[in-house]
Amino acid sequence: MARKPTLSPSKFTTFLACPTKYYWTYLDPRGKWYLRSKNYYSFGTTLHLVLQRFHDSNDTGVTTVEEAVAAVEDSWIDAGYSSAQEMQEALGEGKSIIEAYVERVQAQPVAATTIFFEKLLRKDQGDWVLTGRVDRVDEHPDGTIEVVDYKSRRQGVTSEEIASDLAMSVYQVLLKEQFPDRPVRATILALRTGVSATASLDDSQREEFENDLRALAREILDRDFTGHEPTPKALCASCDFLALCSKEPKFQADYEAWLDSNKREILEEDS
Ligand code: SF4
């Protein structure tokens, strides 16, 4: 039996940003030859690996500030940096972030229990499956289930941002499936500053969100991508697939015209 297609927050947000980008990323194997390593992915993955070890009670190798800082070096991923100096600066920054994080956690009384870390959750939707990989899930003494999402590049976050964040809403849907009788909430933690914010969907908000998500899933899964035409947009300038899309003469001409007509805005953004 054929496996059901899966849709994750990354797939939904990629499609919303640009359907052609979705096509190159997930459907056409030629796309993978154009993907470039990103230093911010490497940086974020390293921090996640260290935090996973720190919160894993079965891993006794990363329990102190010193061990956590050493683990940054052990887990370091060097892909995507443009120079050795840039990488050394990032390594130093990573160690500082982890040091401050562990000190903050150790200064707080431990109330919640971490029940999942870097776990893939799934919810069957009939002919497709909703998936999402959560960074960390805590169970609080009052029974509340809380998903905690680490952001390694952000300085701050608000509860309004979480309430409108597609991934955080997907995580709540997935957790409610596993814990139907428990309150569920979502938190984003900005690792650089320790700032965090929390939001929670009530039953009717979650139902409305899931209905919207199903409609979007239908649009993605039923779409005929053959003969799709890339359309110029601000995202193109930083997109790995610009060279691929530019092979289409029509896109190339449209993109040049788009750059001309948006020159002033682009220059203002860069200044
Ligand atoms: S270059 Fe532009 S049109 Fe092409 S995939 Fe990227 S964002 Fe989409």
py3Dmol code that shows the C-alpha trace and the ligand (Angstrom):
import py3Dmol

protein = """\
ATOM      1  CA  MET A   1       0.000   0.000   0.000  1.00  0.00           C
ATOM      2  CA  ALA A   2       1.316   3.452  -0.939  1.00  0.00           C
ATOM      3  CA  ARG A   3       2.411   5.602   1.972  1.00  0.00           C
ATOM      4  CA  LYS A   4       0.220   8.583   2.729  1.00  0.00           C
ATOM      5  CA  PRO A   5       1.761  11.980   1.979  1.00  0.00           C
ATOM      6  CA  THR A   6       2.857  13.943   5.020  1.00  0.00           C
ATOM      7  CA  LEU A   7       2.555  17.686   5.556  1.00  0.00           C
ATOM      8  CA  SER A   8       4.560  19.482   8.241  1.00  0.00           C
ATOM      9  CA  PRO A   9       4.768  23.136   9.334  1.00  0.00           C
ATOM     10  CA  SER A  10       7.855  23.541   7.093  1.00  0.00           C
ATOM     11  CA  LYS A  11       5.978  22.240   4.073  1.00  0.00           C
ATOM     12  CA  PHE A  12       2.972  24.486   4.730  1.00  0.00           C
ATOM     13  CA  THR A  13       5.068  27.610   5.254  1.00  0.00           C
ATOM     14  CA  THR A  14       7.244  26.877   2.209  1.00  0.00           C
ATOM     15  CA  PHE A  15       4.155  26.497   0.025  1.00  0.00           C
ATOM     16  CA  LEU A  16       2.629  29.718   1.390  1.00  0.00           C
ATOM     17  CA  ALA A  17       5.887  31.595   0.739  1.00  0.00           C
ATOM     18  CA  CYS A  18       6.203  30.296  -2.825  1.00  0.00           C
ATOM     19  CA  PRO A  19       4.555  27.232  -4.449  1.00  0.00           C
ATOM     20  CA  THR A  20       7.534  26.916  -6.826  1.00  0.00           C
ATOM     21  CA  LYS A  21       9.890  26.751  -3.865  1.00  0.00           C
ATOM     22  CA  TYR A  22       7.717  23.952  -2.461  1.00  0.00           C
ATOM     23  CA  TYR A  23       7.980  22.141  -5.786  1.00  0.00           C
ATOM     24  CA  TRP A  24      11.797  22.376  -5.910  1.00  0.00           C
ATOM     25  CA  THR A  25      12.189  21.499  -2.245  1.00  0.00           C
ATOM     26  CA  TYR A  26       9.847  18.546  -1.941  1.00  0.00           C
ATOM     27  CA  LEU A  27       8.775  17.268  -5.347  1.00  0.00           C
ATOM     28  CA  ASP A  28      11.480  17.674  -7.995  1.00  0.00           C
ATOM     29  CA  PRO A  29      14.784  15.900  -7.214  1.00  0.00           C
ATOM     30  CA  ARG A  30      16.720  18.501  -9.262  1.00  0.00           C
ATOM     31  CA  GLY A  31      16.062  20.986  -6.462  1.00  0.00           C
ATOM     32  CA  LYS A  32      18.447  19.305  -4.013  1.00  0.00           C
ATOM     33  CA  TRP A  33      21.487  20.181  -6.170  1.00  0.00           C
ATOM     34  CA  TYR A  34      20.774  23.869  -5.570  1.00  0.00           C
ATOM     35  CA  LEU A  35      20.393  23.759  -1.793  1.00  0.00           C
ATOM     36  CA  ARG A  36      23.185  25.584   0.043  1.00  0.00           C
ATOM     37  CA  SER A  37      24.280  24.943   3.618  1.00  0.00           C
ATOM     38  CA  LYS A  38      23.153  27.743   5.931  1.00  0.00           C
ATOM     39  CA  ASN A  39      25.246  28.715   8.922  1.00  0.00           C
ATOM     40  CA  TYR A  40      22.124  29.550  10.946  1.00  0.00           C
ATOM     41  CA  TYR A  41      20.813  25.983  10.432  1.00  0.00           C
ATOM     42  CA  SER A  42      24.147  24.556  11.582  1.00  0.00           C
ATOM     43  CA  PHE A  43      24.188  26.909  14.585  1.00  0.00           C
ATOM     44  CA  GLY A  44      20.601  26.120  15.593  1.00  0.00           C
ATOM     45  CA  THR A  45      21.083  22.367  15.173  1.00  0.00           C
ATOM     46  CA  THR A  46      24.170  22.399  17.397  1.00  0.00           C
ATOM     47  CA  LEU A  47      22.323  24.244  20.170  1.00  0.00           C
ATOM     48  CA  HIS A  48      19.360  21.864  19.888  1.00  0.00           C
ATOM     49  CA  LEU A  49      21.673  18.839  20.204  1.00  0.00           C
ATOM     50  CA  VAL A  50      23.262  20.239  23.369  1.00  0.00           C
ATOM     51  CA  LEU A  51      19.907  21.154  24.927  1.00  0.00           C
ATOM     52  CA  GLN A  52      18.560  17.696  24.087  1.00  0.00           C
ATOM     53  CA  ARG A  53      21.439  16.125  26.008  1.00  0.00           C
ATOM     54  CA  PHE A  54      21.037  18.589  28.915  1.00  0.00           C
ATOM     55  CA  HIS A  55      17.317  17.818  29.342  1.00  0.00           C
ATOM     56  CA  ASP A  56      17.664  14.074  28.792  1.00  0.00           C
ATOM     57  CA  SER A  57      17.709  12.545  32.278  1.00  0.00           C
ATOM     58  CA  ASN A  58      19.273   9.376  30.826  1.00  0.00           C
ATOM     59  CA  ASP A  59      22.252  11.369  29.550  1.00  0.00           C
ATOM     60  CA  THR A  60      24.464  12.032  32.544  1.00  0.00           C
ATOM     61  CA  GLY A  61      27.249  13.576  30.449  1.00  0.00           C
ATOM     62  CA  VAL A  62      25.723  17.077  30.204  1.00  0.00           C
ATOM     63  CA  THR A  63      24.456  18.204  33.605  1.00  0.00           C
ATOM     64  CA  THR A  64      26.680  21.171  34.505  1.00  0.00           C
ATOM     65  CA  VAL A  65      27.507  24.504  32.851  1.00  0.00           C
ATOM     66  CA  GLU A  66      31.037  23.275  32.056  1.00  0.00           C
ATOM     67  CA  GLU A  67      29.780  20.016  30.495  1.00  0.00           C
ATOM     68  CA  ALA A  68      27.160  21.855  28.452  1.00  0.00           C
ATOM     69  CA  VAL A  69      29.717  24.362  27.137  1.00  0.00           C
ATOM     70  CA  ALA A  70      32.091  21.492  26.237  1.00  0.00           C
ATOM     71  CA  ALA A  71      29.186  19.762  24.467  1.00  0.00           C
ATOM     72  CA  VAL A  72      28.795  22.789  22.164  1.00  0.00           C
ATOM     73  CA  GLU A  73      32.293  22.105  20.833  1.00  0.00           C
ATOM     74  CA  ASP A  74      31.661  18.318  20.622  1.00  0.00           C
ATOM     75  CA  SER A  75      28.378  18.798  18.709  1.00  0.00           C
ATOM     76  CA  TRP A  76      29.587  21.666  16.520  1.00  0.00           C
ATOM     77  CA  ILE A  77      28.433  21.594  12.882  1.00  0.00           C
ATOM     78  CA  ASP A  78      30.691  23.695  10.673  1.00  0.00           C
ATOM     79  CA  ALA A  79      28.639  23.730   7.439  1.00  0.00           C
ATOM     80  CA  GLY A  80      27.667  27.049   5.889  1.00  0.00           C
ATOM     81  CA  TYR A  81      30.231  29.416   7.440  1.00  0.00           C
ATOM     82  CA  SER A  82      32.054  31.677   5.014  1.00  0.00           C
ATOM     83  CA  SER A  83      35.341  31.814   6.961  1.00  0.00           C
ATOM     84  CA  ALA A  84      37.134  30.291   9.952  1.00  0.00           C
ATOM     85  CA  GLN A  85      36.780  33.601  11.787  1.00  0.00           C
ATOM     86  CA  GLU A  86      33.012  33.716  11.259  1.00  0.00           C
ATOM     87  CA  MET A  87      32.774  30.168  12.584  1.00  0.00           C
ATOM     88  CA  GLN A  88      34.923  30.885  15.650  1.00  0.00           C
ATOM     89  CA  GLU A  89      32.743  33.888  16.505  1.00  0.00           C
ATOM     90  CA  ALA A  90      29.620  31.749  16.172  1.00  0.00           C
ATOM     91  CA  LEU A  91      31.184  29.020  18.335  1.00  0.00           C
ATOM     92  CA  GLY A  92      31.922  31.562  21.069  1.00  0.00           C
ATOM     93  CA  GLU A  93      28.399  32.924  20.826  1.00  0.00           C
ATOM     94  CA  GLY A  94      26.953  29.395  21.003  1.00  0.00           C
ATOM     95  CA  LYS A  95      28.918  28.664  24.173  1.00  0.00           C
ATOM     96  CA  SER A  96      27.730  31.924  25.794  1.00  0.00           C
ATOM     97  CA  ILE A  97      24.104  31.169  24.917  1.00  0.00           C
ATOM     98  CA  ILE A  98      24.307  27.651  26.376  1.00  0.00           C
ATOM     99  CA  GLU A  99      26.137  28.852  29.485  1.00  0.00           C
ATOM    100  CA  ALA A 100      23.451  31.469  30.182  1.00  0.00           C
ATOM    101  CA  TYR A 101      20.674  28.962  29.448  1.00  0.00           C
ATOM    102  CA  VAL A 102      21.978  26.307  31.851  1.00  0.00           C
ATOM    103  CA  GLU A 103      22.565  28.909  34.568  1.00  0.00           C
ATOM    104  CA  ARG A 104      18.975  30.172  34.183  1.00  0.00           C
ATOM    105  CA  VAL A 105      17.508  26.649  34.342  1.00  0.00           C
ATOM    106  CA  GLN A 106      19.602  25.723  37.386  1.00  0.00           C
ATOM    107  CA  ALA A 107      18.507  28.898  39.208  1.00  0.00           C
ATOM    108  CA  GLN A 108      14.830  27.978  38.833  1.00  0.00           C
ATOM    109  CA  PRO A 109      12.965  25.387  40.910  1.00  0.00           C
ATOM    110  CA  VAL A 110      12.235  22.293  38.797  1.00  0.00           C
ATOM    111  CA  ALA A 111       8.454  21.861  38.563  1.00  0.00           C
ATOM    112  CA  ALA A 112       7.809  20.355  35.125  1.00  0.00           C
ATOM    113  CA  THR A 113       8.981  17.030  33.719  1.00  0.00           C
ATOM    114  CA  THR A 114      10.300  16.876  30.172  1.00  0.00           C
ATOM    115  CA  ILE A 115       8.443  14.051  28.423  1.00  0.00           C
ATOM    116  CA  PHE A 116       9.544  14.504  24.791  1.00  0.00           C
ATOM    117  CA  PHE A 117      12.590  15.973  23.151  1.00  0.00           C
ATOM    118  CA  GLU A 118      13.057  16.333  19.366  1.00  0.00           C
ATOM    119  CA  LYS A 119      10.084  14.062  18.822  1.00  0.00           C
ATOM    120  CA  LEU A 120       8.128  13.609  15.613  1.00  0.00           C
ATOM    121  CA  LEU A 121       4.365  13.709  16.270  1.00  0.00           C
ATOM    122  CA  ARG A 122       1.733  12.601  13.758  1.00  0.00           C
ATOM    123  CA  LYS A 123      -2.013  12.908  13.292  1.00  0.00           C
ATOM    124  CA  ASP A 124      -3.812  10.964  10.589  1.00  0.00           C
ATOM    125  CA  GLN A 125      -6.016  13.161   8.379  1.00  0.00           C
ATOM    126  CA  GLY A 126      -7.539  10.500   6.114  1.00  0.00           C
ATOM    127  CA  ASP A 127      -5.525  10.502   2.897  1.00  0.00           C
ATOM    128  CA  TRP A 128      -2.615  12.465   4.394  1.00  0.00           C
ATOM    129  CA  VAL A 129      -0.796  12.772   7.706  1.00  0.00           C
ATOM    130  CA  LEU A 130      -0.083  15.942   9.682  1.00  0.00           C
ATOM    131  CA  THR A 131       3.395  15.812  11.224  1.00  0.00           C
ATOM    132  CA  GLY A 132       5.540  18.088  13.352  1.00  0.00           C
ATOM    133  CA  ARG A 133       8.839  17.701  15.167  1.00  0.00           C
ATOM    134  CA  VAL A 134       8.714  19.333  18.601  1.00  0.00           C
ATOM    135  CA  ASP A 135      11.854  20.614  20.317  1.00  0.00           C
ATOM    136  CA  ARG A 136      10.685  19.851  23.848  1.00  0.00           C
ATOM    137  CA  VAL A 137       7.437  18.958  25.607  1.00  0.00           C
ATOM    138  CA  ASP A 138       6.984  19.426  29.361  1.00  0.00           C
ATOM    139  CA  GLU A 139       4.320  18.024  31.651  1.00  0.00           C
ATOM    140  CA  HIS A 140       3.427  20.363  34.528  1.00  0.00           C
ATOM    141  CA  PRO A 141       2.218  19.260  37.985  1.00  0.00           C
ATOM    142  CA  ASP A 142      -1.333  20.507  37.194  1.00  0.00           C
ATOM    143  CA  GLY A 143      -1.403  18.243  34.101  1.00  0.00           C
ATOM    144  CA  THR A 144      -0.784  20.976  31.525  1.00  0.00           C
ATOM    145  CA  ILE A 145       1.215  19.881  28.498  1.00  0.00           C
ATOM    146  CA  GLU A 146       3.544  22.572  27.144  1.00  0.00           C
ATOM    147  CA  VAL A 147       5.499  22.509  23.906  1.00  0.00           C
ATOM    148  CA  VAL A 148       8.667  24.616  24.068  1.00  0.00           C
ATOM    149  CA  ASP A 149      10.199  25.773  20.786  1.00  0.00           C
ATOM    150  CA  TYR A 150      13.786  27.070  20.828  1.00  0.00           C
ATOM    151  CA  LYS A 151      14.678  29.977  18.577  1.00  0.00           C
ATOM    152  CA  SER A 152      18.417  30.497  18.270  1.00  0.00           C
ATOM    153  CA  ARG A 153      18.292  33.724  16.199  1.00  0.00           C
ATOM    154  CA  ARG A 154      15.519  35.644  17.916  1.00  0.00           C
ATOM    155  CA  GLN A 155      15.992  38.233  20.639  1.00  0.00           C
ATOM    156  CA  GLY A 156      12.373  38.433  21.764  1.00  0.00           C
ATOM    157  CA  VAL A 157       8.876  37.056  21.267  1.00  0.00           C
ATOM    158  CA  THR A 158       5.296  37.984  22.146  1.00  0.00           C
ATOM    159  CA  SER A 159       2.226  35.857  22.862  1.00  0.00           C
ATOM    160  CA  GLU A 160       0.547  37.475  19.810  1.00  0.00           C
ATOM    161  CA  GLU A 161       3.342  36.129  17.602  1.00  0.00           C
ATOM    162  CA  ILE A 162       2.828  32.635  18.998  1.00  0.00           C
ATOM    163  CA  ALA A 163      -0.943  32.841  18.538  1.00  0.00           C
ATOM    164  CA  SER A 164      -0.438  33.565  14.833  1.00  0.00           C
ATOM    165  CA  ASP A 165       2.459  31.127  14.290  1.00  0.00           C
ATOM    166  CA  LEU A 166       1.473  28.204  12.070  1.00  0.00           C
ATOM    167  CA  ALA A 167       4.019  25.773  13.521  1.00  0.00           C
ATOM    168  CA  MET A 168       3.054  26.484  17.136  1.00  0.00           C
ATOM    169  CA  SER A 169      -0.619  25.913  16.307  1.00  0.00           C
ATOM    170  CA  VAL A 170       0.234  22.640  14.515  1.00  0.00           C
ATOM    171  CA  TYR A 171       2.150  21.458  17.597  1.00  0.00           C
ATOM    172  CA  GLN A 172      -0.878  22.180  19.780  1.00  0.00           C
ATOM    173  CA  VAL A 173      -3.146  20.199  17.414  1.00  0.00           C
ATOM    174  CA  LEU A 174      -0.706  17.262  17.510  1.00  0.00           C
ATOM    175  CA  LEU A 175      -0.337  17.325  21.277  1.00  0.00           C
ATOM    176  CA  LYS A 176      -4.092  17.612  21.847  1.00  0.00           C
ATOM    177  CA  GLU A 177      -4.422  14.421  19.794  1.00  0.00           C
ATOM    178  CA  GLN A 178      -2.096  12.644  22.228  1.00  0.00           C
ATOM    179  CA  PHE A 179      -3.443  14.313  25.393  1.00  0.00           C
ATOM    180  CA  PRO A 180      -7.129  15.039  24.663  1.00  0.00           C
ATOM    181  CA  ASP A 181      -8.080  15.684  28.303  1.00  0.00           C
ATOM    182  CA  ARG A 182      -5.179  17.972  29.161  1.00  0.00           C
ATOM    183  CA  PRO A 183      -4.739  21.734  28.719  1.00  0.00           C
ATOM    184  CA  VAL A 184      -2.114  22.312  26.024  1.00  0.00           C
ATOM    185  CA  ARG A 185      -0.048  25.448  25.512  1.00  0.00           C
ATOM    186  CA  ALA A 186       2.840  26.585  23.340  1.00  0.00           C
ATOM    187  CA  THR A 187       5.931  28.567  24.302  1.00  0.00           C
ATOM    188  CA  ILE A 188       8.714  30.071  22.218  1.00  0.00           C
ATOM    189  CA  LEU A 189      12.013  30.629  24.000  1.00  0.00           C
ATOM    190  CA  ALA A 190      14.473  33.085  22.427  1.00  0.00           C
ATOM    191  CA  LEU A 191      17.761  31.423  23.385  1.00  0.00           C
ATOM    192  CA  ARG A 192      19.962  34.523  22.997  1.00  0.00           C
ATOM    193  CA  THR A 193      18.057  36.492  25.632  1.00  0.00           C
ATOM    194  CA  GLY A 194      16.047  33.962  27.619  1.00  0.00           C
ATOM    195  CA  VAL A 195      12.864  35.883  26.717  1.00  0.00           C
ATOM    196  CA  SER A 196       9.837  33.630  26.295  1.00  0.00           C
ATOM    197  CA  ALA A 197       6.127  33.971  25.634  1.00  0.00           C
ATOM    198  CA  THR A 198       3.214  31.544  25.715  1.00  0.00           C
ATOM    199  CA  ALA A 199      -0.158  31.190  24.019  1.00  0.00           C
ATOM    200  CA  SER A 200      -2.872  28.577  23.892  1.00  0.00           C
ATOM    201  CA  LEU A 201      -5.619  27.792  21.379  1.00  0.00           C
ATOM    202  CA  ASP A 202      -9.019  27.137  22.928  1.00  0.00           C
ATOM    203  CA  ASP A 203     -11.164  24.322  21.500  1.00  0.00           C
ATOM    204  CA  SER A 204     -12.978  26.464  18.922  1.00  0.00           C
ATOM    205  CA  GLN A 205      -9.773  28.221  17.798  1.00  0.00           C
ATOM    206  CA  ARG A 206      -8.021  24.878  17.394  1.00  0.00           C
ATOM    207  CA  GLU A 207     -10.953  23.474  15.396  1.00  0.00           C
ATOM    208  CA  GLU A 208     -11.019  26.540  13.129  1.00  0.00           C
ATOM    209  CA  PHE A 209      -7.262  26.351  12.622  1.00  0.00           C
ATOM    210  CA  GLU A 210      -7.412  22.646  11.769  1.00  0.00           C
ATOM    211  CA  ASN A 211     -10.193  23.265   9.232  1.00  0.00           C
ATOM    212  CA  ASP A 212      -8.100  25.996   7.572  1.00  0.00           C
ATOM    213  CA  LEU A 213      -5.109  23.672   7.573  1.00  0.00           C
ATOM    214  CA  ARG A 214      -7.101  20.893   5.892  1.00  0.00           C
ATOM    215  CA  ALA A 215      -8.218  23.321   3.174  1.00  0.00           C
ATOM    216  CA  LEU A 216      -4.607  24.378   2.607  1.00  0.00           C
ATOM    217  CA  ALA A 217      -3.508  20.730   2.544  1.00  0.00           C
ATOM    218  CA  ARG A 218      -6.076  20.020  -0.193  1.00  0.00           C
ATOM    219  CA  GLU A 219      -4.741  22.941  -2.217  1.00  0.00           C
ATOM    220  CA  ILE A 220      -1.200  21.556  -1.942  1.00  0.00           C
ATOM    221  CA  LEU A 221      -2.002  17.879  -2.492  1.00  0.00           C
ATOM    222  CA  ASP A 222      -4.438  18.429  -5.380  1.00  0.00           C
ATOM    223  CA  ARG A 223      -2.294  20.998  -7.167  1.00  0.00           C
ATOM    224  CA  ASP A 224      -0.917  20.098 -10.580  1.00  0.00           C
ATOM    225  CA  PHE A 225       2.639  21.389 -10.465  1.00  0.00           C
ATOM    226  CA  THR A 226       3.415  20.460 -14.069  1.00  0.00           C
ATOM    227  CA  GLY A 227       3.843  23.613 -16.099  1.00  0.00           C
ATOM    228  CA  HIS A 228       3.985  25.746 -12.945  1.00  0.00           C
ATOM    229  CA  GLU A 229       5.416  29.204 -13.519  1.00  0.00           C
ATOM    230  CA  PRO A 230       7.671  30.851 -10.926  1.00  0.00           C
ATOM    231  CA  THR A 231       6.651  34.410 -10.057  1.00  0.00           C
ATOM    232  CA  PRO A 232       9.143  37.076  -8.963  1.00  0.00           C
ATOM    233  CA  LYS A 233       8.895  38.217  -5.362  1.00  0.00           C
ATOM    234  CA  ALA A 234      11.113  39.664  -2.624  1.00  0.00           C
ATOM    235  CA  LEU A 235      11.982  36.150  -1.420  1.00  0.00           C
ATOM    236  CA  CYS A 236      13.742  35.335  -4.720  1.00  0.00           C
ATOM    237  CA  ALA A 237      16.832  37.391  -3.842  1.00  0.00           C
ATOM    238  CA  SER A 238      17.763  35.032  -0.986  1.00  0.00           C
ATOM    239  CA  CYS A 239      16.304  31.838  -2.458  1.00  0.00           C
ATOM    240  CA  ASP A 240      18.561  28.863  -3.249  1.00  0.00           C
ATOM    241  CA  PHE A 241      16.513  28.163  -6.364  1.00  0.00           C
ATOM    242  CA  LEU A 242      16.969  31.539  -8.080  1.00  0.00           C
ATOM    243  CA  ALA A 243      19.445  30.039 -10.581  1.00  0.00           C
ATOM    244  CA  LEU A 244      17.017  27.202 -11.299  1.00  0.00           C
ATOM    245  CA  CYS A 245      14.007  29.489 -11.809  1.00  0.00           C
ATOM    246  CA  SER A 246      16.145  31.838 -13.915  1.00  0.00           C
ATOM    247  CA  LYS A 247      16.584  29.086 -16.499  1.00  0.00           C
ATOM    248  CA  GLU A 248      13.045  29.941 -17.571  1.00  0.00           C
ATOM    249  CA  PRO A 249      13.371  32.889 -20.001  1.00  0.00           C
ATOM    250  CA  LYS A 250       9.974  34.293 -18.969  1.00  0.00           C
ATOM    251  CA  PHE A 251      10.901  34.282 -15.261  1.00  0.00           C
ATOM    252  CA  GLN A 252      14.282  35.852 -16.034  1.00  0.00           C
ATOM    253  CA  ALA A 253      12.590  38.722 -17.906  1.00  0.00           C
ATOM    254  CA  ASP A 254       9.838  39.103 -15.287  1.00  0.00           C
ATOM    255  CA  TYR A 255      12.393  39.072 -12.442  1.00  0.00           C
ATOM    256  CA  GLU A 256      14.511  41.774 -14.077  1.00  0.00           C
ATOM    257  CA  ALA A 257      11.398  43.902 -14.593  1.00  0.00           C
ATOM    258  CA  TRP A 258      10.360  43.223 -10.986  1.00  0.00           C
ATOM    259  CA  LEU A 259      13.818  44.266  -9.720  1.00  0.00           C
ATOM    260  CA  ASP A 260      13.607  47.493 -11.736  1.00  0.00           C
ATOM    261  CA  SER A 261      10.185  48.417 -10.414  1.00  0.00           C
ATOM    262  CA  ASN A 262      11.122  47.527  -6.810  1.00  0.00           C
ATOM    263  CA  LYS A 263      14.614  49.045  -6.878  1.00  0.00           C
ATOM    264  CA  ARG A 264      13.753  51.894  -4.568  1.00  0.00           C
ATOM    265  CA  GLU A 265      12.242  49.619  -1.892  1.00  0.00           C
ATOM    266  CA  ILE A 266      15.193  47.197  -2.123  1.00  0.00           C
ATOM    267  CA  LEU A 267      17.724  50.023  -1.753  1.00  0.00           C
ATOM    268  CA  GLU A 268      15.788  51.412   1.229  1.00  0.00           C
ATOM    269  CA  GLU A 269      15.775  47.980   2.890  1.00  0.00           C
ATOM    270  CA  ASP A 270      19.519  47.575   2.379  1.00  0.00           C
ATOM    271  CA  SER A 271      20.413  51.044   3.688  1.00  0.00           C
TER     272      SER A 271
END
"""
ligand_1 = """\
8
SF4
S 13.556 31.966 -6.941
Fe 11.615 32.968 -6.410
S 10.049 31.999 -7.682
Fe 11.873 30.661 -7.685
S 11.480 29.215 -6.056
Fe 12.672 30.869 -5.175
S 11.164 32.283 -4.315
Fe 10.076 30.928 -5.709
"""
view = py3Dmol.view(width=600, height=400)
view.addModel(protein, "pdb")
view.setStyle({"model": 0}, {"cartoon": {"style": "trace"}})
view.addModel(ligand_1, "xyz")
view.setStyle({"model": 1}, {"stick": {}})
view.zoomTo()
view.show()
